[in-house]
Amino acid sequence: MKENKTTTLKLSGYKYGTWILPAMLGFLVIYFSLTYQLEIKLIYLVLIPVILLLYPMYFITFGKNRYLILTE
């Protein structure tokens, strides 16, 4: 880096974090609305948010050294 040059750095978390949590919330809202309003039991629909939860859990546990990404 040069001494008088301004550099912008971007710090971000896991790569797909911006759409995983809203997708989990969406599936859970669909599940609860179908279960309690229409009385349709779709137990396998709960498995999708559980699988999506495993992705962030990896970065919290085993991938903690690769959690933050610093780009220029």
N, CA, C and O atoms as a Maestro MAE file, in Angstrom:
{
 s_m_m2io_version
 :::
 2.0.0
}

f_m_ct {
 s_m_title
 :::
 protein
 m_atom[288] {
  # First column is atom index #
  i_m_mmod_type
  r_m_x_coord
  r_m_y_coord
  r_m_z_coord
  i_m_residue_number
  s_m_chain_name
  s_m_pdb_residue_name
  s_m_pdb_atom_name
  i_m_atomic_number
  :::
  1 25 0.831 -1.175 0.000 1 A "MET " " N  " 7
  2 3 0.000 0.000 0.000 1 A "MET " " CA " 6
  3 2 0.878 1.242 0.000 1 A "MET " " C  " 6
  4 15 1.925 1.299 0.645 1 A "MET " " O  " 8
  5 25 0.420 2.212 -0.733 2 A "LYS " " N  " 7
  6 3 1.144 3.474 -0.757 2 A "LYS " " CA " 6
  7 2 0.735 4.314 0.433 2 A "LYS " " C  " 6
  8 15 -0.328 4.116 1.021 2 A "LYS " " O  " 8
  9 25 1.580 5.238 0.772 3 A "GLU " " N  " 7
  10 3 1.380 5.999 1.984 3 A "GLU " " CA " 6
  11 2 0.171 6.933 1.930 3 A "GLU " " C  " 6
  12 15 -0.539 7.049 2.929 3 A "GLU " " O  " 8
  13 25 -0.089 7.595 0.821 4 A "ASN " " N  " 7
  14 3 -1.169 8.567 0.733 4 A "ASN " " CA " 6
  15 2 -2.403 8.031 0.017 4 A "ASN " " C  " 6
  16 15 -3.286 8.807 -0.347 4 A "ASN " " O  " 8
  17 25 -2.476 6.761 -0.185 5 A "LYS " " N  " 7
  18 3 -3.602 6.175 -0.899 5 A "LYS " " CA " 6
  19 2 -4.653 5.675 0.094 5 A "LYS " " C  " 6
  20 15 -4.331 4.994 1.067 5 A "LYS " " O  " 8
  21 25 -5.909 6.026 -0.169 6 A "THR " " N  " 7
  22 3 -7.011 5.559 0.658 6 A "THR " " CA " 6
  23 2 -7.490 4.211 0.136 6 A "THR " " C  " 6
  24 15 -7.759 4.054 -1.055 6 A "THR " " O  " 8
  25 25 -7.591 3.254 1.028 7 A "THR " " N  " 7
  26 3 -8.029 1.909 0.658 7 A "THR " " CA " 6
  27 2 -9.284 1.573 1.446 7 A "THR " " C  " 6
  28 15 -9.352 1.806 2.653 7 A "THR " " O  " 8
  29 25 -10.270 1.029 0.761 8 A "THR " " N  " 7
  30 3 -11.503 0.604 1.401 8 A "THR " " CA " 6
  31 2 -11.468 -0.900 1.577 8 A "THR " " C  " 6
  32 15 -11.238 -1.641 0.622 8 A "THR " " O  " 8
  33 25 -11.693 -1.344 2.791 9 A "LEU " " N  " 7
  34 3 -11.712 -2.767 3.104 9 A "LEU " " CA " 6
  35 2 -13.124 -3.166 3.492 9 A "LEU " " C  " 6
  36 15 -13.849 -2.391 4.117 9 A "LEU " " O  " 8
  37 25 -13.509 -4.376 3.120 10 A "LYS " " N  " 7
  38 3 -14.833 -4.892 3.439 10 A "LYS " " CA " 6
  39 2 -14.669 -6.128 4.316 10 A "LYS " " C  " 6
  40 15 -13.980 -7.079 3.944 10 A "LYS " " O  " 8
  41 25 -15.301 -6.105 5.472 11 A "LEU " " N  " 7
  42 3 -15.265 -7.224 6.401 11 A "LEU " " CA " 6
  43 2 -16.637 -7.882 6.409 11 A "LEU " " C  " 6
  44 15 -17.648 -7.225 6.659 11 A "LEU " " O  " 8
  45 25 -16.666 -9.183 6.134 12 A "SER " " N  " 7
  46 3 -17.947 -9.876 6.080 12 A "SER " " CA " 6
  47 2 -17.842 -11.214 6.800 12 A "SER " " C  " 6
  48 15 -16.752 -11.738 7.031 12 A "SER " " O  " 8
  49 25 -19.002 -11.746 7.145 13 A "GLY " " N  " 7
  50 3 -19.081 -13.041 7.816 13 A "GLY " " CA " 6
  51 2 -19.190 -14.150 6.796 13 A "GLY " " C  " 6
  52 15 -18.605 -14.065 5.716 13 A "GLY " " O  " 8
  53 25 -19.936 -15.194 7.130 14 A "TYR " " N  " 7
  54 3 -20.041 -16.318 6.202 14 A "TYR " " CA " 6
  55 2 -20.764 -15.907 4.926 14 A "TYR " " C  " 6
  56 15 -21.602 -15.006 4.925 14 A "TYR " " O  " 8
  57 25 -20.426 -16.573 3.870 15 A "LYS " " N  " 7
  58 3 -20.761 -16.140 2.512 15 A "LYS " " CA " 6
  59 2 -22.260 -16.035 2.249 15 A "LYS " " C  " 6
  60 15 -22.700 -15.043 1.667 15 A "LYS " " O  " 8
  61 25 -23.041 -16.998 2.645 16 A "TYR " " N  " 7
  62 3 -24.465 -17.010 2.315 16 A "TYR " " CA " 6
  63 2 -25.352 -16.622 3.495 16 A "TYR " " C  " 6
  64 15 -26.531 -16.974 3.527 16 A "TYR " " O  " 8
  65 25 -24.803 -15.912 4.447 17 A "GLY " " N  " 7
  66 3 -25.541 -15.552 5.644 17 A "GLY " " CA " 6
  67 2 -26.695 -14.601 5.402 17 A "GLY " " C  " 6
  68 15 -27.625 -14.546 6.206 17 A "GLY " " O  " 8
  69 25 -26.655 -13.850 4.311 18 A "THR " " N  " 7
  70 3 -27.715 -12.880 4.053 18 A "THR " " CA " 6
  71 2 -29.003 -13.531 3.583 18 A "THR " " C  " 6
  72 15 -30.065 -12.914 3.667 18 A "THR " " O  " 8
  73 25 -28.939 -14.757 3.091 19 A "TRP " " N  " 7
  74 3 -30.178 -15.395 2.632 19 A "TRP " " CA " 6
  75 2 -30.523 -16.666 3.400 19 A "TRP " " C  " 6
  76 15 -31.643 -17.161 3.274 19 A "TRP " " O  " 8
  77 25 -29.603 -17.209 4.189 20 A "ILE " " N  " 7
  78 3 -29.906 -18.436 4.933 20 A "ILE " " CA " 6
  79 2 -30.890 -18.171 6.073 20 A "ILE " " C  " 6
  80 15 -31.868 -18.903 6.225 20 A "ILE " " O  " 8
  81 25 -30.645 -17.145 6.863 21 A "LEU " " N  " 7
  82 3 -31.531 -16.877 7.994 21 A "LEU " " CA " 6
  83 2 -32.933 -16.464 7.541 21 A "LEU " " C  " 6
  84 15 -33.902 -16.942 8.131 21 A "LEU " " O  " 8
  85 25 -33.100 -15.607 6.530 22 A "PRO " " N  " 7
  86 3 -34.463 -15.338 6.055 22 A "PRO " " CA " 6
  87 2 -35.142 -16.570 5.459 22 A "PRO " " C  " 6
  88 15 -36.356 -16.721 5.590 22 A "PRO " " O  " 8
  89 25 -34.387 -17.446 4.812 23 A "ALA " " N  " 7
  90 3 -34.975 -18.670 4.266 23 A "ALA " " CA " 6
  91 2 -35.454 -19.580 5.396 23 A "ALA " " C  " 6
  92 15 -36.519 -20.189 5.294 23 A "ALA " " O  " 8
  93 25 -34.676 -19.673 6.467 24 A "MET " " N  " 7
  94 3 -35.104 -20.469 7.619 24 A "MET " " CA " 6
  95 2 -36.388 -19.907 8.212 24 A "MET " " C  " 6
  96 15 -37.312 -20.654 8.533 24 A "MET " " O  " 8
  97 25 -36.437 -18.606 8.354 25 A "LEU " " N  " 7
  98 3 -37.638 -17.973 8.898 25 A "LEU " " CA " 6
  99 2 -38.841 -18.197 7.992 25 A "LEU " " C  " 6
  100 15 -39.945 -18.449 8.475 25 A "LEU " " O  " 8
  101 25 -38.632 -18.106 6.680 26 A "GLY " " N  " 7
  102 3 -39.719 -18.334 5.728 26 A "GLY " " CA " 6
  103 2 -40.284 -19.741 5.809 26 A "GLY " " C  " 6
  104 15 -41.501 -19.923 5.814 26 A "GLY " " O  " 8
  105 25 -39.412 -20.736 5.874 27 A "PHE " " N  " 7
  106 3 -39.881 -22.119 5.987 27 A "PHE " " CA " 6
  107 2 -40.624 -22.356 7.293 27 A "PHE " " C  " 6
  108 15 -41.618 -23.082 7.324 27 A "PHE " " O  " 8
  109 25 -40.145 -21.746 8.372 28 A "LEU " " N  " 7
  110 3 -40.830 -21.922 9.648 28 A "LEU " " CA " 6
  111 2 -42.189 -21.239 9.663 28 A "LEU " " C  " 6
  112 15 -43.139 -21.771 10.237 28 A "LEU " " O  " 8
  113 25 -42.298 -20.069 9.040 29 A "VAL " " N  " 7
  114 3 -43.590 -19.385 8.955 29 A "VAL " " CA " 6
  115 2 -44.573 -20.206 8.126 29 A "VAL " " C  " 6
  116 15 -45.740 -20.329 8.496 29 A "VAL " " O  " 8
  117 25 -44.118 -20.764 7.018 30 A "ILE " " N  " 7
  118 3 -44.972 -21.618 6.191 30 A "ILE " " CA " 6
  119 2 -45.422 -22.845 6.982 30 A "ILE " " C  " 6
  120 15 -46.591 -23.228 6.934 30 A "ILE " " O  " 8
  121 25 -44.492 -23.455 7.706 31 A "TYR " " N  " 7
  122 3 -44.838 -24.637 8.488 31 A "TYR " " CA " 6
  123 2 -45.899 -24.321 9.541 31 A "TYR " " C  " 6
  124 15 -46.906 -25.022 9.647 31 A "TYR " " O  " 8
  125 25 -45.670 -23.263 10.316 32 A "PHE " " N  " 7
  126 3 -46.617 -22.948 11.379 32 A "PHE " " CA " 6
  127 2 -47.957 -22.471 10.839 32 A "PHE " " C  " 6
  128 15 -48.995 -22.758 11.435 32 A "PHE " " O  " 8
  129 25 -47.956 -21.755 9.730 33 A "SER " " N  " 7
  130 3 -49.236 -21.324 9.166 33 A "SER " " CA " 6
  131 2 -50.012 -22.515 8.601 33 A "SER " " C  " 6
  132 15 -51.234 -22.569 8.743 33 A "SER " " O  " 8
  133 25 -49.335 -23.460 7.971 34 A "LEU " " N  " 7
  134 3 -50.025 -24.653 7.468 34 A "LEU " " CA " 6
  135 2 -50.497 -25.552 8.603 34 A "LEU " " C  " 6
  136 15 -51.556 -26.174 8.513 34 A "LEU " " O  " 8
  137 25 -49.706 -25.619 9.670 35 A "THR " " N  " 7
  138 3 -50.062 -26.498 10.784 35 A "THR " " CA " 6
  139 2 -51.246 -25.966 11.583 35 A "THR " " C  " 6
  140 15 -52.172 -26.714 11.896 35 A "THR " " O  " 8
  141 25 -51.218 -24.701 11.907 36 A "TYR " " N  " 7
  142 3 -52.228 -24.183 12.827 36 A "TYR " " CA " 6
  143 2 -53.441 -23.572 12.132 36 A "TYR " " C  " 6
  144 15 -54.529 -23.568 12.709 36 A "TYR " " O  " 8
  145 25 -53.293 -23.065 10.936 37 A "GLN " " N  " 7
  146 3 -54.433 -22.462 10.249 37 A "GLN " " CA " 6
  147 2 -55.163 -23.464 9.363 37 A "GLN " " C  " 6
  148 15 -56.393 -23.512 9.358 37 A "GLN " " O  " 8
  149 25 -54.410 -24.261 8.618 38 A "LEU " " N  " 7
  150 3 -55.027 -25.214 7.695 38 A "LEU " " CA " 6
  151 2 -55.024 -26.641 8.235 38 A "LEU " " C  " 6
  152 15 -55.578 -27.542 7.606 38 A "LEU " " O  " 8
  153 25 -54.408 -26.849 9.389 39 A "GLU " " N  " 7
  154 3 -54.314 -28.162 10.046 39 A "GLU " " CA " 6
  155 2 -53.733 -29.237 9.127 39 A "GLU " " C  " 6
  156 15 -54.230 -30.362 9.067 39 A "GLU " " O  " 8
  157 25 -52.678 -28.867 8.420 40 A "ILE " " N  " 7
  158 3 -51.935 -29.800 7.560 40 A "ILE " " CA " 6
  159 2 -50.603 -30.080 8.251 40 A "ILE " " C  " 6
  160 15 -49.860 -29.153 8.573 40 A "ILE " " O  " 8
  161 25 -50.309 -31.331 8.473 41 A "LYS " " N  " 7
  162 3 -49.068 -31.711 9.143 41 A "LYS " " CA " 6
  163 2 -47.981 -31.981 8.102 41 A "LYS " " C  " 6
  164 15 -48.048 -32.964 7.365 41 A "LYS " " O  " 8
  165 25 -47.011 -31.127 8.051 42 A "LEU " " N  " 7
  166 3 -45.862 -31.287 7.150 42 A "LEU " " CA " 6
  167 2 -44.590 -31.290 7.990 42 A "LEU " " C  " 6
  168 15 -43.841 -30.313 7.995 42 A "LEU " " O  " 8
  169 25 -44.351 -32.372 8.687 43 A "ILE " " N  " 7
  170 3 -43.223 -32.443 9.602 43 A "ILE " " CA " 6
  171 2 -41.888 -32.373 8.868 43 A "ILE " " C  " 6
  172 15 -40.902 -31.895 9.429 43 A "ILE " " O  " 8
  173 25 -41.844 -32.835 7.636 44 A "TYR " " N  " 7
  174 3 -40.583 -32.781 6.886 44 A "TYR " " CA " 6
  175 2 -40.201 -31.355 6.530 44 A "TYR " " C  " 6
  176 15 -39.041 -31.101 6.204 44 A "TYR " " O  " 8
  177 25 -41.141 -30.416 6.582 45 A "LEU " " N  " 7
  178 3 -40.832 -29.015 6.287 45 A "LEU " " CA " 6
  179 2 -39.967 -28.399 7.389 45 A "LEU " " C  " 6
  180 15 -39.283 -27.405 7.148 45 A "LEU " " O  " 8
  181 25 -39.989 -28.972 8.587 46 A "VAL " " N  " 7
  182 3 -39.143 -28.493 9.676 46 A "VAL " " CA " 6
  183 2 -37.696 -28.899 9.438 46 A "VAL " " C  " 6
  184 15 -36.787 -28.233 9.934 46 A "VAL " " O  " 8
  185 25 -37.461 -29.960 8.701 47 A "LEU " " N  " 7
  186 3 -36.097 -30.424 8.458 47 A "LEU " " CA " 6
  187 2 -35.288 -29.454 7.613 47 A "LEU " " C  " 6
  188 15 -34.067 -29.394 7.753 47 A "LEU " " O  " 8
  189 25 -35.935 -28.698 6.743 48 A "ILE " " N  " 7
  190 3 -35.222 -27.753 5.882 48 A "ILE " " CA " 6
  191 2 -34.534 -26.662 6.710 48 A "ILE " " C  " 6
  192 15 -33.347 -26.416 6.493 48 A "ILE " " O  " 8
  193 25 -35.230 -25.988 7.661 49 A "PRO " " N  " 7
  194 3 -34.509 -25.013 8.491 49 A "PRO " " CA " 6
  195 2 -33.416 -25.636 9.352 49 A "PRO " " C  " 6
  196 15 -32.401 -24.995 9.623 49 A "PRO " " O  " 8
  197 25 -33.615 -26.876 9.782 50 A "VAL " " N  " 7
  198 3 -32.576 -27.544 10.573 50 A "VAL " " CA " 6
  199 2 -31.323 -27.755 9.721 50 A "VAL " " C  " 6
  200 15 -30.206 -27.544 10.193 50 A "VAL " " O  " 8
  201 25 -31.510 -28.167 8.484 51 A "ILE " " N  " 7
  202 3 -30.363 -28.347 7.581 51 A "ILE " " CA " 6
  203 2 -29.698 -27.009 7.296 51 A "ILE " " C  " 6
  204 15 -28.471 -26.921 7.259 51 A "ILE " " O  " 8
  205 25 -30.504 -25.960 7.092 52 A "LEU " " N  " 7
  206 3 -29.938 -24.636 6.854 52 A "LEU " " CA " 6
  207 2 -29.217 -24.098 8.084 52 A "LEU " " C  " 6
  208 15 -28.299 -23.288 7.952 52 A "LEU " " O  " 8
  209 25 -29.612 -24.528 9.266 53 A "LEU " " N  " 7
  210 3 -28.950 -24.094 10.492 53 A "LEU " " CA " 6
  211 2 -27.560 -24.712 10.622 53 A "LEU " " C  " 6
  212 15 -26.693 -24.144 11.285 53 A "LEU " " O  " 8
  213 25 -27.345 -25.840 10.013 54 A "LEU " " N  " 7
  214 3 -26.040 -26.504 10.105 54 A "LEU " " CA " 6
  215 2 -24.932 -25.697 9.437 54 A "LEU " " C  " 6
  216 15 -23.778 -25.781 9.856 54 A "LEU " " O  " 8
  217 25 -25.255 -24.923 8.413 55 A "TYR " " N  " 7
  218 3 -24.239 -24.122 7.717 55 A "TYR " " CA " 6
  219 2 -23.629 -23.061 8.631 55 A "TYR " " C  " 6
  220 15 -22.404 -23.003 8.733 55 A "TYR " " O  " 8
  221 25 -24.424 -22.212 9.306 56 A "PRO " " N  " 7
  222 3 -23.800 -21.265 10.231 56 A "PRO " " CA " 6
  223 2 -23.147 -21.936 11.436 56 A "PRO " " C  " 6
  224 15 -22.177 -21.415 11.987 56 A "PRO " " O  " 8
  225 25 -23.666 -23.071 11.840 57 A "MET " " N  " 7
  226 3 -23.080 -23.772 12.985 57 A "MET " " CA " 6
  227 2 -21.659 -24.260 12.681 57 A "MET " " C  " 6
  228 15 -20.824 -24.343 13.582 57 A "MET " " O  " 8
  229 25 -21.389 -24.577 11.428 58 A "TYR " " N  " 7
  230 3 -20.034 -24.986 11.050 58 A "TYR " " CA " 6
  231 2 -19.052 -23.850 11.313 58 A "TYR " " C  " 6
  232 15 -17.973 -24.074 11.861 58 A "TYR " " O  " 8
  233 25 -19.426 -22.625 10.924 59 A "PHE " " N  " 7
  234 3 -18.518 -21.498 11.094 59 A "PHE " " CA " 6
  235 2 -18.380 -21.085 12.550 59 A "PHE " " C  " 6
  236 15 -17.371 -20.490 12.930 59 A "PHE " " O  " 8
  237 25 -19.371 -21.389 13.363 60 A "ILE " " N  " 7
  238 3 -19.273 -21.073 14.784 60 A "ILE " " CA " 6
  239 2 -18.364 -22.078 15.498 60 A "ILE " " C  " 6
  240 15 -17.707 -21.729 16.478 60 A "ILE " " O  " 8
  241 25 -18.324 -23.318 15.012 61 A "THR " " N  " 7
  242 3 -17.565 -24.363 15.696 61 A "THR " " CA " 6
  243 2 -16.252 -24.671 14.984 61 A "THR " " C  " 6
  244 15 -15.207 -24.144 15.367 61 A "THR " " O  " 8
  245 25 -16.289 -25.506 13.965 62 A "PHE " " N  " 7
  246 3 -15.071 -26.001 13.311 62 A "PHE " " CA " 6
  247 2 -14.415 -24.973 12.403 62 A "PHE " " C  " 6
  248 15 -13.189 -24.941 12.299 62 A "PHE " " O  " 8
  249 25 -15.195 -24.140 11.751 63 A "GLY " " N  " 7
  250 3 -14.636 -23.188 10.798 63 A "GLY " " CA " 6
  251 2 -14.417 -21.811 11.366 63 A "GLY " " C  " 6
  252 15 -14.444 -20.823 10.631 63 A "GLY " " O  " 8
  253 25 -14.200 -21.726 12.673 64 A "LYS " " N  " 7
  254 3 -14.076 -20.419 13.314 64 A "LYS " " CA " 6
  255 2 -12.880 -19.620 12.812 64 A "LYS " " C  " 6
  256 15 -12.895 -18.391 12.883 64 A "LYS " " O  " 8
  257 25 -11.847 -20.284 12.309 65 A "ASN " " N  " 7
  258 3 -10.686 -19.574 11.794 65 A "ASN " " CA " 6
  259 2 -10.928 -19.014 10.392 65 A "ASN " " C  " 6
  260 15 -10.175 -18.155 9.932 65 A "ASN " " O  " 8
  261 25 -11.965 -19.489 9.713 66 A "ARG " " N  " 7
  262 3 -12.278 -18.996 8.370 66 A "ARG " " CA " 6
  263 2 -13.599 -18.228 8.342 66 A "ARG " " C  " 6
  264 15 -14.209 -18.081 7.282 66 A "ARG " " O  " 8
  265 25 -14.040 -17.742 9.495 67 A "TYR " " N  " 7
  266 3 -15.352 -17.094 9.591 67 A "TYR " " CA " 6
  267 2 -15.358 -15.707 8.962 67 A "TYR " " C  " 6
  268 15 -16.266 -15.388 8.195 67 A "TYR " " O  " 8
  269 25 -14.377 -14.888 9.265 68 A "LEU " " N  " 7
  270 3 -14.340 -13.523 8.756 68 A "LEU " " CA " 6
  271 2 -13.565 -13.445 7.448 68 A "LEU " " C  " 6
  272 15 -12.521 -14.078 7.290 68 A "LEU " " O  " 8
  273 25 -14.093 -12.660 6.513 69 A "ILE " " N  " 7
  274 3 -13.450 -12.489 5.212 69 A "ILE " " CA " 6
  275 2 -13.139 -11.005 5.033 69 A "ILE " " C  " 6
  276 15 -14.039 -10.168 5.101 69 A "ILE " " O  " 8
  277 25 -11.896 -10.688 4.811 70 A "LEU " " N  " 7
  278 3 -11.463 -9.311 4.604 70 A "LEU " " CA " 6
  279 2 -11.059 -9.143 3.153 70 A "LEU " " C  " 6
  280 15 -10.111 -9.777 2.692 70 A "LEU " " O  " 8
  281 25 -11.779 -8.285 2.425 71 A "THR " " N  " 7
  282 3 -11.465 -8.046 1.014 71 A "THR " " CA " 6
  283 2 -11.212 -6.568 0.788 71 A "THR " " C  " 6
  284 15 -11.703 -5.718 1.531 71 A "THR " " O  " 8
  285 25 -10.447 -6.274 -0.237 72 A "GLU " " N  " 7
  286 3 -10.114 -4.895 -0.578 72 A "GLU " " CA " 6
  287 2 -11.079 -4.341 -1.589 72 A "GLU " " C  " 6
  288 15 -10.952 -3.186 -1.995 72 A "GLU " " O  " 8
  :::
 }
 m_bond[287] {
  # First column is bond index #
  i_m_from
  i_m_to
  i_m_order
  :::
  1 1 2 1
  2 2 3 1
  3 3 4 2
  4 3 5 1
  5 5 6 1
  6 6 7 1
  7 7 8 2
  8 7 9 1
  9 9 10 1
  10 10 11 1
  11 11 12 2
  12 11 13 1
  13 13 14 1
  14 14 15 1
  15 15 16 2
  16 15 17 1
  17 17 18 1
  18 18 19 1
  19 19 20 2
  20 19 21 1
  21 21 22 1
  22 22 23 1
  23 23 24 2
  24 23 25 1
  25 25 26 1
  26 26 27 1
  27 27 28 2
  28 27 29 1
  29 29 30 1
  30 30 31 1
  31 31 32 2
  32 31 33 1
  33 33 34 1
  34 34 35 1
  35 35 36 2
  36 35 37 1
  37 37 38 1
  38 38 39 1
  39 39 40 2
  40 39 41 1
  41 41 42 1
  42 42 43 1
  43 43 44 2
  44 43 45 1
  45 45 46 1
  46 46 47 1
  47 47 48 2
  48 47 49 1
  49 49 50 1
  50 50 51 1
  51 51 52 2
  52 51 53 1
  53 53 54 1
  54 54 55 1
  55 55 56 2
  56 55 57 1
  57 57 58 1
  58 58 59 1
  59 59 60 2
  60 59 61 1
  61 61 62 1
  62 62 63 1
  63 63 64 2
  64 63 65 1
  65 65 66 1
  66 66 67 1
  67 67 68 2
  68 67 69 1
  69 69 70 1
  70 70 71 1
  71 71 72 2
  72 71 73 1
  73 73 74 1
  74 74 75 1
  75 75 76 2
  76 75 77 1
  77 77 78 1
  78 78 79 1
  79 79 80 2
  80 79 81 1
  81 81 82 1
  82 82 83 1
  83 83 84 2
  84 83 85 1
  85 85 86 1
  86 86 87 1
  87 87 88 2
  88 87 89 1
  89 89 90 1
  90 90 91 1
  91 91 92 2
  92 91 93 1
  93 93 94 1
  94 94 95 1
  95 95 96 2
  96 95 97 1
  97 97 98 1
  98 98 99 1
  99 99 100 2
  100 99 101 1
  101 101 102 1
  102 102 103 1
  103 103 104 2
  104 103 105 1
  105 105 106 1
  106 106 107 1
  107 107 108 2
  108 107 109 1
  109 109 110 1
  110 110 111 1
  111 111 112 2
  112 111 113 1
  113 113 114 1
  114 114 115 1
  115 115 116 2
  116 115 117 1
  117 117 118 1
  118 118 119 1
  119 119 120 2
  120 119 121 1
  121 121 122 1
  122 122 123 1
  123 123 124 2
  124 123 125 1
  125 125 126 1
  126 126 127 1
  127 127 128 2
  128 127 129 1
  129 129 130 1
  130 130 131 1
  131 131 132 2
  132 131 133 1
  133 133 134 1
  134 134 135 1
  135 135 136 2
  136 135 137 1
  137 137 138 1
  138 138 139 1
  139 139 140 2
  140 139 141 1
  141 141 142 1
  142 142 143 1
  143 143 144 2
  144 143 145 1
  145 145 146 1
  146 146 147 1
  147 147 148 2
  148 147 149 1
  149 149 150 1
  150 150 151 1
  151 151 152 2
  152 151 153 1
  153 153 154 1
  154 154 155 1
  155 155 156 2
  156 155 157 1
  157 157 158 1
  158 158 159 1
  159 159 160 2
  160 159 161 1
  161 161 162 1
  162 162 163 1
  163 163 164 2
  164 163 165 1
  165 165 166 1
  166 166 167 1
  167 167 168 2
  168 167 169 1
  169 169 170 1
  170 170 171 1
  171 171 172 2
  172 171 173 1
  173 173 174 1
  174 174 175 1
  175 175 176 2
  176 175 177 1
  177 177 178 1
  178 178 179 1
  179 179 180 2
  180 179 181 1
  181 181 182 1
  182 182 183 1
  183 183 184 2
  184 183 185 1
  185 185 186 1
  186 186 187 1
  187 187 188 2
  188 187 189 1
  189 189 190 1
  190 190 191 1
  191 191 192 2
  192 191 193 1
  193 193 194 1
  194 194 195 1
  195 195 196 2
  196 195 197 1
  197 197 198 1
  198 198 199 1
  199 199 200 2
  200 199 201 1
  201 201 202 1
  202 202 203 1
  203 203 204 2
  204 203 205 1
  205 205 206 1
  206 206 207 1
  207 207 208 2
  208 207 209 1
  209 209 210 1
  210 210 211 1
  211 211 212 2
  212 211 213 1
  213 213 214 1
  214 214 215 1
  215 215 216 2
  216 215 217 1
  217 217 218 1
  218 218 219 1
  219 219 220 2
  220 219 221 1
  221 221 222 1
  222 222 223 1
  223 223 224 2
  224 223 225 1
  225 225 226 1
  226 226 227 1
  227 227 228 2
  228 227 229 1
  229 229 230 1
  230 230 231 1
  231 231 232 2
  232 231 233 1
  233 233 234 1
  234 234 235 1
  235 235 236 2
  236 235 237 1
  237 237 238 1
  238 238 239 1
  239 239 240 2
  240 239 241 1
  241 241 242 1
  242 242 243 1
  243 243 244 2
  244 243 245 1
  245 245 246 1
  246 246 247 1
  247 247 248 2
  248 247 249 1
  249 249 250 1
  250 250 251 1
  251 251 252 2
  252 251 253 1
  253 253 254 1
  254 254 255 1
  255 255 256 2
  256 255 257 1
  257 257 258 1
  258 258 259 1
  259 259 260 2
  260 259 261 1
  261 261 262 1
  262 262 263 1
  263 263 264 2
  264 263 265 1
  265 265 266 1
  266 266 267 1
  267 267 268 2
  268 267 269 1
  269 269 270 1
  270 270 271 1
  271 271 272 2
  272 271 273 1
  273 273 274 1
  274 274 275 1
  275 275 276 2
  276 275 277 1
  277 277 278 1
  278 278 279 1
  279 279 280 2
  280 279 281 1
  281 281 282 1
  282 282 283 1
  283 283 284 2
  284 283 285 1
  285 285 286 1
  286 286 287 1
  287 287 288 2
  :::
 }
}
